[in-house]
Amino acid sequence: MLIEVGHRHNINSDRILAVASLDSMPIRKAAQLAKKEGVLINLTGPFVSKAIIIMDTGVVIKIAIRPSDVQSRILDASPLRS
């Protein structure tokens, strides 16, 4: 199921392993390491990064929306939701 993660960018929510806020140093270091290894995708545009999404492929996606917003969008898109 595709979800919008800001600025008309969509990702497959079935492949998400984790969504984390960039508030903690270990998460910021994970983003730096992903950039160094060439597996970081920056979808923030001109906006401030607020979270990263770690995909099951090892790709790390930097986004400009809060993790709680991603969670809401996943739940809204869920076919199990009535």
N, C-alpha and C positions, 0 to 999 in steps of 0.2 A: 504494500500500500504506500503510495507516494504521499509525503507530507511537505508542506511549504515551510522552509526554514528562513525566510526573509528575502526580500528583493527579487521575488519571482523565481527563487531557486528551490528545487524539490529534491528530496532524497527518499530512498526506499526504507521505510520504517522497519521492515522485516529484517534488515541487515544491521540494525543498531545494536551494539553491545553495551554502550554506556553514554550518558550525557552528563557532563560535569561542568560546574562553574569554574571560571578562571580565577577565582578568589584565592585558591591555595597554591603554594609554591610547587608541590609535586605535579599538579596539573599543568601549570605554566611550563615546567621543565619537560613534561611529556610533549607539549606542543612544540617547544624548541627542538627537541630530538626528532620529532616527525618532520619538521622543516628541514633539518640537517640531512635526514635520510631521504628526502624528496617525496614523502607521503602525506604532506599537509596540503589541504585544499582550503583556501581562504575565501569564504563567501560573505565576508563582512562589508565589502564595498568600502565606502568612505567612513563607515561607522565604527564605533568602539567594539572590540571583541568582548562578548559576555560569557561565552561557553564554547566547549568543544564537544564534538560527537565522535566517538570511536566506533568505527565500523568493523564488521567481522572479517573484512579483507585486510585489515591493518591500516587502512587509510584513516587519517584524523582530519575532521572538518571543523574549521573555526567559523563560528556564527555570531551574529550581532543580536540574538534574542536570548532571553533567559532560559535556563533549563526547565523551569516550570511551564513556560510557554510551549516548549517542545513536547513536554508530557501531555499538556492539554490537547495539542493538535493530534498526537498519537491516539489519545482516548477518543477524541471527536471523530477520527477517521476509522475507528475500529468497527468491523462489521458485527461484532458481538454487542455493541452498544444499542440499546433499544430506545 
